[in-house]
Amino acid sequence: MKSVFLLQWQRFRRSPMLVLSFFVLTIIFVAFIAGFSSGDHQLTISTFADDSLTEEEKVAWITTLNESDAYEFVWVKEDTAKQSVSLGEESLALKLLPDDYRIVIATEDPSRFAIETYLQKVYREELRLQQLDSSLENKEFRSDVIEYMQEPALQVKTSALGGDQSSSNQFEQVHALVGMTLFFVIYTIIYSLMNVVDEKQLGTWDRLIISPIKKWQVYLGHLAFSFVIGYLQIILIFILFIFGFGFDLGDRIGTILFVIACYTFTIVAVGILLIGLSKSSQQLNAIIPIVASGMAMLGGAYWPIEAVTNDILLTLSKGMPILYGMEALKGAALYDRGIVALAEPISFLLLIGVLCMGVGMNLIERRG
């Protein structure tokens, strides 16, 4: 096993460009999707009002809503707002009512939940103030409340896992980083297993089998190399973006490392399955991009899976290992979940890996 493992590293040393290219592509795509300064912008929301609102009420509501640093609500005509949403130019628009609101949305968008949480908070506070203002004889009640809020007797600082601008930016950054890293490492791992196909075609595999090295040691040498090269690529990418670009992946380092190991094992197993299904290296070369891109699209690497509403696509996504890898990594990075809390996605990830490894090994042996 050791000799086969070291042989793969010698091959890598002679031609490292393939792995390095995917390493660089990951950095480029994460930079393009997440950006390195996304925390300075406000989310602009097109807003229009119901005809029952007076001009004074419109001004009051838009002024109250724009007190947030995270969102900017701008007046537009109703037709313009609905057209922008229907054409996909904006993810959503807001309709103001006297004592309620409506969100106009064409497709599900993860940012809607944070926006709706903010709107509920603003409306609940404002309607409560209006109710008290109308029931009390003190006509200066509202101004007194505003004064007390500006100079409170007690200040409480709260932090939440989602709902404010910083957490929204962190979600975007973590999703882009995890999604693109797990996507490109598929190419690295499976292409590193290409040596198995080449050795079978050239006859080197048969000579290894009849040598003193046991068959399981030959397999384990190849699998260990692919696992290590993929695992290191993910770790190095994460380290680069954490310390180089200030991305925040939380404090669950041990959980993240364990999830990465489980995902890497599963992708190695998927590679073994593809080798078992392929008759030649040319055929495998054609299959790898299709499988990798399909897994990324269905598994939510390009966009949050929460934005997908099609039942067929959601059903297909359940069989994609990248879905469970992203769910587990984002759970650890964004929501501070440990291994026990992430048992479900990790279990599905390992189950897919074991099934693919078993079927793939069986197919390779039959072809051999």
Secondary structure, 3 states (H helix, E strand, C coil): CHHHHHHHHHHHHHCCHHHHHHHHHHHHHHHHHHCCCHHHCCEEEEEEECCCCCHHHHHHHHHHHCCCCCEEEEECCHHHHHHHHHCCCCCEEEEECCCCEEEEECCCCCHHHHHHHHHHHHHHHHHHHHHHHHHCCCCCHHHHHHHHHHCCCCCCCCCCCCCCHHHHHHHHHHHHHHHHHHHHHHHHHHHHCHHHHHHHHHCHHHHHHCCCCCHHHHHHHHHHHHHHHHHHHHHHHHHHHHHHHCCCCCCCHHHHHHHHHHHHHHHHHHHHHHHHHCCCHHHHHHHHHHHHHHHHHHHCCCCCHHHCCCHHHHHHHCCCHHHHHHHHHHHHHHHCCCCCCCHHHHHHHHHHHHHHHHHHHHHHHHHC
